[in-house]
Amino acid sequence: MSTLWDTAERTALREMVTSFTEKELVPHLPAWEDAGEVPRDVHAKAASAGLLGVAFPSEVGGQGGDLIDGSTVTESLIQAGGSSGLIAALFTHGISLPHIVASGNADLIDRYVRPTLAGEMIGSLGITEPGGGSDVANIRTKAVRDGDDYVVNGAKTFITSGVRADFVTTAVRTGGEGYAGISLLVIDKGLPGFTVARPLRKMGWHCSDTAELSFDNVRVPASQVVGEADGGFVLVMQQFVSERLGLAVQGYATAQRALDLAVAYARERETFGKPLITRQVIRHKLVEMHRRTSAARALTRQAIERAVDGDPSTGSGGGGTAIILDAVMAKNQSVEACEWVVSEAVQIFGGMGYMRESEIDRHYRDARILGIGGGATEVLNDLAAKLLGY
């Protein structure tokens, strides 16, 4: 029976992404991991193939798809041998551009959104600060109005694609304390006083460059404000739904890839004269891996479909509490499944699973960040409790 996820158009999209990933990405992934970044020309190739703008409106240079289309790209890329780290590097615009698109600022859209979707620029999102994480309402980086400019001072850390980025959609404090005083400001790389303090070495996501950024009296034109001044918190919260659902998709897609790899290995690996998969303990592991992956996929896809129904143009659902809860529950379910499945897959691979030459090693390392980024599991559980009235 056909579903929203396997229409003729999405089946064709899946096949295209799979082919592109196998030919243009997978052969180079080990080298990119060693280098700590994805080359800029890969963005141009992905844009030419129609990958970068799939989930963005055609009016801003995208292909006009929705969150289901974007999720199809993520699923296909990971299940063709890519990784969540590659998704983070190549699709950072998925978290750096939506706020600009939602603001409707034609000038910012022309200067940042269109070139990024064309693979000509790279953008990043600057939220997290040293000493702070999920507490977005207590941003400390300050932007003080001075004539036609804002003067920015502060620092950001754990910024995905921060080393390569041409611009950073940055959360700054333009007003008083709390969420009401936060704005989003697009800050160009290369401005005096804006430095990449250091690239950060990580447990996983090795091909995704991560940076610590420093702002020392950086003058940014006031025209770079996204939306209204002091209105940035709402924009950030609205886009958290899509970000969390995106991470949930990465979770179950990675789990599915790990399961597929484990099944293939168990069929070919012989122990004591028989294939590993003939052992009951292994078959039971694989069944449990399948169950958890399927449950995470079902819950996440249901949440995505509800989000798309809430706002077909962006899939954000307008930030309604039911959709926020859906996203939170989907992310936590998917993260839990992914962490367990990749661990069991490494166990099935045995010593080979511990080797860097094994693909499952990459998924094991990459999986750990999913329960931290986009809202830590514990923070999201507490948010869910509030939304449920507990």
Backbone torsions as a table, in degrees:
resi	resn	phi	psi	omega
1	MET	NA	129.9	-179.1
2	SER	-71.8	143.3	176.9
3	THR	-126.3	179.8	176.4
4	LEU	-60.1	-23.8	-173.4
5	TRP	-89.7	-11.3	-179.6
6	ASP	-132.9	40.2	171.6
7	THR	-65.8	167.7	180.0
8	ALA	-58.8	-40.7	-178.9
9	GLU	-66.6	-42.1	-177.8
10	ARG	-76.0	-28.8	173.8
11	THR	-65.4	-41.8	177.4
12	ALA	-65.2	-39.9	178.0
13	LEU	-62.1	-44.0	179.8
14	ARG	-60.6	-43.1	-179.7
15	GLU	-65.6	-39.3	179.8
16	MET	-65.7	-45.0	-179.6
17	VAL	-64.6	-41.4	178.8
18	THR	-59.6	-47.3	-179.8
19	SER	-62.7	-45.4	-179.9
20	PHE	-61.8	-43.6	-178.2
21	THR	-63.5	-45.6	-178.0
22	GLU	-66.2	-34.2	-176.0
23	LYS	-89.6	-41.9	-169.5
24	GLU	-104.0	-18.5	-172.3
25	LEU	-114.4	-56.0	-172.6
26	VAL	-57.0	-43.6	-178.6
27	PRO	-60.2	-24.7	-174.8
28	HIS	-103.0	-6.5	-172.7
29	LEU	-59.8	-44.0	177.8
30	PRO	-58.4	-40.6	-179.6
31	ALA	-67.3	-38.7	178.2
32	TRP	-66.5	-35.2	177.5
33	GLU	-66.1	-41.0	177.8
34	ASP	-65.0	-36.6	-178.7
35	ALA	-78.1	-21.4	179.6
36	GLY	83.2	12.0	178.6
37	GLU	-165.9	161.7	176.1
38	VAL	-97.1	130.9	-180.0
39	PRO	-58.7	147.4	-177.5
40	ARG	-62.2	-32.7	-176.6
41	ASP	-68.4	-17.0	176.8
42	VAL	-67.1	-33.5	176.8
43	HIS	-63.3	-41.0	179.0
44	ALA	-65.3	-40.7	178.6
45	LYS	-64.4	-42.9	179.8
46	ALA	-65.2	-37.1	178.6
47	ALA	-66.6	-42.5	179.2
48	SER	-62.8	-32.1	178.9
49	ALA	-78.7	-9.1	178.9
50	GLY	88.7	18.7	-176.5
51	LEU	-85.7	-39.6	-168.6
52	LEU	-68.2	-34.0	-174.3
53	GLY	-103.6	14.7	-174.0
54	VAL	-51.9	-45.6	-173.5
55	ALA	-98.2	16.0	179.4
56	PHE	-110.3	148.0	-179.2
57	PRO	-59.7	146.7	178.7
58	SER	-64.1	-26.5	-178.9
59	GLU	-64.2	-19.3	-179.1
60	VAL	-113.5	10.8	177.6
61	GLY	105.0	6.2	179.1
62	GLY	-93.1	-172.9	179.8
63	GLN	-94.4	-2.6	173.5
64	GLY	82.7	14.3	178.6
65	GLY	-83.5	-174.2	-179.5
66	ASP	-123.7	-166.1	-175.9
67	LEU	-65.4	-28.7	176.6
68	ILE	-67.7	-41.5	177.9
69	ASP	-64.0	-44.1	178.3
70	GLY	-62.4	-39.1	178.5
71	SER	-67.4	-34.5	177.0
72	THR	-62.1	-39.4	177.0
73	VAL	-62.8	-47.1	-179.7
74	THR	-60.6	-49.3	178.3
75	GLU	-54.9	-50.1	-173.5
76	SER	-65.8	-41.2	-178.5
77	LEU	-64.2	-45.7	-178.9
78	ILE	-69.4	-41.8	-176.5
79	GLN	-75.4	-10.4	174.5
80	ALA	-93.5	5.6	177.3
81	GLY	110.2	2.6	174.0
82	GLY	-76.6	-157.3	-178.0
83	SER	-155.8	164.0	176.9
84	SER	-65.9	-30.2	176.0
85	GLY	-64.9	-37.1	177.1
86	LEU	-67.9	-38.8	175.1
87	ILE	-59.5	-44.8	-179.1
88	ALA	-60.3	-39.7	-177.0
89	ALA	-75.7	-44.1	-172.1
90	LEU	-84.9	-22.8	-175.6
91	PHE	-121.4	32.2	177.6
92	THR	-60.5	-25.7	178.5
93	HIS	-62.1	-17.1	177.7
94	GLY	-65.0	-20.1	175.2
95	ILE	-113.3	-14.0	-177.9
96	SER	-95.1	-21.0	-175.6
97	LEU	-101.0	-31.4	-172.9
98	PRO	-55.1	-35.3	179.3
99	HIS	-63.6	-39.8	179.8
100	ILE	-67.7	-43.3	178.5
101	VAL	-60.7	-45.3	-177.9
102	ALA	-64.6	-29.0	-179.2
103	SER	-70.5	-25.9	-179.4
104	GLY	75.5	10.2	-179.4
105	ASN	-71.2	105.6	-173.8
106	ALA	-61.7	-37.4	-179.0
107	ASP	-65.7	-47.7	179.5
108	LEU	-65.9	-36.0	178.0
109	ILE	-63.4	-43.9	-179.7
110	ASP	-67.3	-35.9	-174.2
111	ARG	-88.0	-21.4	-176.0
112	TYR	-125.5	-45.6	-174.5
113	VAL	-69.9	-53.8	-177.4
114	ARG	-59.4	-49.0	180.0
115	PRO	-63.0	-33.0	-179.7
116	THR	-70.3	-43.0	178.1
117	LEU	-68.0	-20.5	176.6
118	ALA	-87.2	0.2	178.9
119	GLY	78.9	14.4	-177.0
120	GLU	-94.3	-19.7	179.1
121	MET	-133.7	161.8	175.1
122	ILE	-126.2	131.5	179.2
123	GLY	-119.7	157.2	175.8
124	SER	-136.1	169.1	-179.4
125	LEU	-115.1	124.2	-178.2
126	GLY	-107.1	95.5	178.6
127	ILE	-115.3	-58.7	-172.2
128	THR	-65.4	140.2	-179.4
129	GLU	-123.2	157.3	175.1
130	PRO	-57.6	129.4	-179.7
131	GLY	86.1	-2.2	179.6
132	GLY	-140.7	154.4	-179.1
133	GLY	-135.4	-96.3	-175.2
134	SER	-79.2	-6.2	-177.7
135	ASP	-84.4	74.8	-174.5
136	VAL	-63.7	-30.0	-176.5
137	ALA	-67.1	-13.7	-177.5
138	ASN	-111.3	34.9	174.3
139	ILE	-55.1	136.0	-178.1
140	ARG	-108.9	-20.3	178.1
141	THR	-59.5	122.4	-173.3
142	LYS	-102.9	144.7	173.8
143	ALA	-129.6	109.1	-176.2
144	VAL	-102.0	128.3	-178.7
145	ARG	-68.5	131.5	176.9
146	ASP	-141.1	93.7	-176.8
147	GLY	68.2	-124.1	-180.0
148	ASP	-90.2	5.8	-177.2
149	ASP	-121.7	165.8	163.9
150	TYR	-111.6	140.5	175.2
151	VAL	-104.6	117.0	-171.7
152	VAL	-104.9	132.6	175.5
153	ASN	-136.7	133.8	179.0
154	GLY	150.5	-163.7	-177.6
155	ALA	-150.4	152.7	174.8
156	LYS	-128.3	150.8	178.5
157	THR	-139.1	164.0	-177.1
158	PHE	58.7	37.1	-175.5
159	ILE	-88.2	111.1	-179.1
160	THR	-63.9	129.8	-177.2
161	SER	64.8	17.7	-178.6
162	GLY	-65.1	-26.6	179.5
163	VAL	-71.7	-44.1	-174.9
164	ARG	-89.9	-15.5	-169.8
165	ALA	-61.6	141.7	174.0
166	ASP	-87.2	-21.6	178.3
167	PHE	-153.0	158.6	179.4
168	VAL	-129.6	120.5	172.6
169	THR	-77.6	105.8	-163.1
170	THR	-113.1	132.0	174.5
171	ALA	-83.5	123.5	-178.4
172	VAL	-133.1	158.8	177.0
173	ARG	-96.7	112.0	179.0
174	THR	-105.6	-12.0	-178.7
175	GLY	-126.9	-148.5	-177.9
176	GLY	-77.6	-166.7	-177.5
177	GLU	-70.9	158.6	175.8
178	GLY	84.6	-175.4	-173.6
179	TYR	-65.5	-25.8	-174.9
180	ALA	-71.8	-13.2	-176.4
181	GLY	-104.1	16.1	-175.6
182	ILE	-101.3	138.1	175.4
183	SER	-127.2	162.2	171.8
184	LEU	-107.4	131.2	-176.1
185	LEU	-130.7	127.8	177.2
186	VAL	-85.1	115.8	-175.7
187	ILE	-113.2	124.4	-178.8
188	ASP	-77.8	138.2	171.7
189	LYS	-64.9	143.0	177.7
190	GLY	98.7	-9.6	176.2
191	LEU	-66.4	143.1	178.6
192	PRO	-54.3	130.1	179.0
193	GLY	92.4	-8.8	179.2
194	PHE	-100.0	114.7	-178.0
195	THR	-131.4	148.8	168.7
196	VAL	-87.3	102.9	-173.7
197	ALA	-60.0	-43.2	177.9
198	ARG	-171.3	142.5	170.8
199	PRO	-74.5	145.7	-174.9
200	LEU	-104.2	135.9	175.9
201	ARG	-89.5	139.5	-170.1
202	LYS	-131.0	164.4	174.9
203	MET	-63.3	-44.0	-178.3
204	GLY	-136.8	-164.2	-177.9
205	TRP	50.1	44.4	-173.6
206	HIS	-63.3	-29.2	-179.1
207	CYS	-84.3	-4.5	-179.9
208	SER	-101.6	109.2	-179.0
209	ASP	-68.3	138.1	-177.7
210	THR	-130.9	136.0	-171.0
211	ALA	-130.6	159.4	167.0
212	GLU	-107.5	126.5	-175.4
213	LEU	-110.3	145.6	179.6
214	SER	-128.4	135.7	178.7
215	PHE	-120.6	116.4	-178.7
216	ASP	-123.3	95.9	-178.5
217	ASN	54.0	46.8	179.1
218	VAL	-80.7	122.5	179.7
219	ARG	-91.3	121.6	-177.8
220	VAL	-125.0	127.6	179.2
221	PRO	-55.4	140.3	179.7
222	ALA	-62.6	-21.4	178.1
223	SER	-67.2	-9.6	180.0
224	GLN	-86.2	0.0	177.0
225	VAL	-68.0	133.6	177.7
226	VAL	-90.6	118.2	-177.1
227	GLY	73.2	-141.8	-178.7
228	GLU	-93.9	146.5	173.1
229	ALA	-60.6	140.4	-177.4
230	ASP	67.9	10.6	-179.9
231	GLY	-112.0	16.2	-174.9
232	GLY	-72.1	-29.6	-176.3
233	PHE	-61.1	-41.8	-179.4
234	VAL	-63.3	-42.4	178.6
235	LEU	-61.6	-41.5	179.2
236	VAL	-63.9	-46.3	-177.8
237	MET	-64.5	-38.9	179.7
238	GLN	-61.8	-39.1	-176.6
239	GLN	-82.4	-12.1	176.8
240	PHE	-62.1	-29.9	179.5
241	VAL	-60.8	-51.3	-179.3
242	SER	-65.1	-38.8	-179.7
243	GLU	-64.0	-43.7	-178.5
244	ARG	-68.3	-38.2	176.4
245	LEU	-66.4	-36.9	177.4
246	GLY	-62.6	-41.2	177.8
247	LEU	-67.8	-35.1	176.6
248	ALA	-63.1	-41.0	177.2
249	VAL	-62.9	-43.7	177.2
250	GLN	-58.5	-37.1	-179.1
251	GLY	-64.5	-53.9	-176.9
252	TYR	-73.1	-29.0	176.9
253	ALA	-67.6	-39.9	176.9
254	THR	-66.0	-40.7	177.6
255	ALA	-60.9	-42.6	179.6
256	GLN	-64.5	-41.6	178.2
257	ARG	-63.7	-42.6	179.0
258	ALA	-62.8	-40.4	177.4
259	LEU	-63.0	-46.1	179.9
260	ASP	-60.1	-42.9	179.2
261	LEU	-64.9	-40.5	-178.9
262	ALA	-66.4	-40.7	178.4
263	VAL	-62.7	-46.6	-179.4
264	ALA	-61.2	-42.3	-179.3
265	TYR	-67.6	-41.5	-179.5
266	ALA	-64.5	-28.2	178.3
267	ARG	-75.2	-33.6	-174.8
268	GLU	-94.2	-24.9	-177.8
269	ARG	-80.5	126.1	178.9
270	GLU	-105.1	136.4	174.8
271	THR	-130.2	127.7	-179.8
272	PHE	52.6	39.9	172.9
273	GLY	86.3	1.7	179.9
274	LYS	-134.6	151.3	175.7
275	PRO	-58.6	143.6	-178.4
276	LEU	-56.7	-33.1	-175.9
277	ILE	-69.8	-12.6	177.4
278	THR	-77.8	-11.1	-179.9
279	ARG	-80.5	128.7	-176.0
280	GLN	-58.2	-39.4	-178.5
281	VAL	-62.3	-34.5	179.1
282	ILE	-74.0	-43.6	178.5
283	ARG	-59.9	-40.4	179.4
284	HIS	-67.0	-37.0	174.6
285	LYS	-59.3	-46.8	-177.3
286	LEU	-63.7	-38.5	177.6
287	VAL	-63.0	-44.0	179.9
288	GLU	-66.4	-37.5	176.3
289	MET	-62.4	-42.3	177.9
290	HIS	-63.4	-43.8	-177.6
291	ARG	-62.4	-47.6	-177.7
292	ARG	-66.8	-38.6	178.2
293	THR	-65.2	-43.9	-179.1
294	SER	-64.3	-39.7	179.3
295	ALA	-65.2	-42.6	179.0
296	ALA	-64.4	-41.5	179.0
297	ARG	-63.2	-45.5	-177.5
298	ALA	-63.0	-45.1	-178.8
299	LEU	-66.2	-41.2	-178.9
300	THR	-68.7	-45.1	179.3
301	ARG	-63.3	-37.1	176.7
302	GLN	-62.6	-42.6	178.9
303	ALA	-64.5	-40.3	179.7
304	ILE	-65.0	-43.2	179.0
305	GLU	-62.2	-38.8	177.5
306	ARG	-67.1	-38.6	178.8
307	ALA	-64.8	-42.6	178.7
308	VAL	-64.2	-40.1	177.0
309	ASP	-63.1	-33.3	-179.1
310	GLY	-70.7	-34.7	178.6
311	ASP	-152.9	89.5	-175.6
312	PRO	-57.5	-26.4	-175.0
313	SER	-75.8	-31.7	-175.9
314	THR	-125.9	-19.4	-175.6
315	GLY	75.4	10.7	-177.8
316	SER	-83.8	-19.0	179.2
317	GLY	70.2	9.6	178.3
318	GLY	68.4	8.3	176.3
319	GLY	78.5	15.0	178.6
320	GLY	-58.0	148.4	-173.7
321	THR	-62.0	-35.2	179.6
322	ALA	-63.8	-40.3	-179.6
323	ILE	-73.5	-34.9	175.2
324	ILE	-61.4	-44.4	178.5
325	LEU	-63.4	-42.8	177.5
326	ASP	-55.2	-46.5	-177.3
327	ALA	-65.6	-41.9	179.3
328	VAL	-62.0	-48.3	-177.9
329	MET	-66.6	-39.6	179.5
330	ALA	-64.0	-45.2	-179.4
331	LYS	-61.7	-49.1	-177.6
332	ASN	-64.7	-38.9	178.1
333	GLN	-64.0	-43.1	-177.0
334	SER	-69.9	-40.1	178.2
335	VAL	-62.4	-45.6	179.7
336	GLU	-60.2	-45.4	179.4
337	ALA	-62.7	-45.9	-177.0
338	CYS	-61.8	-48.0	-178.4
339	GLU	-59.6	-41.8	-178.0
340	TRP	-71.3	-44.6	-176.2
341	VAL	-65.9	-45.0	-178.9
342	VAL	-66.3	-34.1	177.4
343	SER	-65.0	-44.1	178.1
344	GLU	-66.6	-34.1	178.3
345	ALA	-64.7	-43.3	176.7
346	VAL	-60.0	-41.0	179.7
347	GLN	-61.9	-40.7	178.7
348	ILE	-65.9	-38.2	177.6
349	PHE	-69.9	-22.7	-179.3
350	GLY	66.0	-137.3	-177.6
351	GLY	-59.2	-35.7	179.5
352	MET	-64.4	-30.3	178.4
353	GLY	-68.2	-16.2	-179.4
354	TYR	-93.7	-2.1	-178.0
355	MET	-90.9	141.9	179.5
356	ARG	-65.0	-23.0	179.9
357	GLU	-74.5	-10.5	-179.2
358	SER	-91.6	131.7	-179.7
359	GLU	-60.0	-34.4	-176.3
360	ILE	-64.1	-28.0	175.5
361	ASP	-58.0	-43.1	-179.5
362	ARG	-63.5	-44.6	-178.8
363	HIS	-65.5	-36.0	178.7
364	TYR	-62.3	-45.3	179.6
365	ARG	-68.0	-42.4	-176.1
366	ASP	-69.1	-30.3	-174.4
367	ALA	-63.1	-28.5	-170.8
368	ARG	-65.1	-27.9	-177.5
369	ILE	-75.3	-20.9	-172.7
370	LEU	-63.5	-28.5	178.5
371	GLY	-86.3	2.4	179.9
372	ILE	-112.3	-50.2	-178.1
373	GLY	-69.8	150.8	178.0
374	GLY	71.4	17.5	-175.8
375	GLY	109.1	114.6	-178.5
376	ALA	-62.4	152.1	-178.3
377	THR	-52.7	-43.5	-178.4
378	GLU	-66.2	-40.6	178.7
379	VAL	-64.2	-41.8	-179.3
380	LEU	-69.8	-34.4	175.0
381	ASN	-62.8	-40.5	178.3
382	ASP	-66.4	-39.4	176.7
383	LEU	-63.0	-41.8	178.6
384	ALA	-61.5	-39.9	178.9
385	ALA	-60.3	-41.8	178.9
386	LYS	-66.1	-43.9	-179.1
387	LEU	-65.1	-31.0	-179.9
388	LEU	-85.7	-6.9	179.3
389	GLY	79.0	23.5	-179.8
390	TYR	-88.0	NA	NA
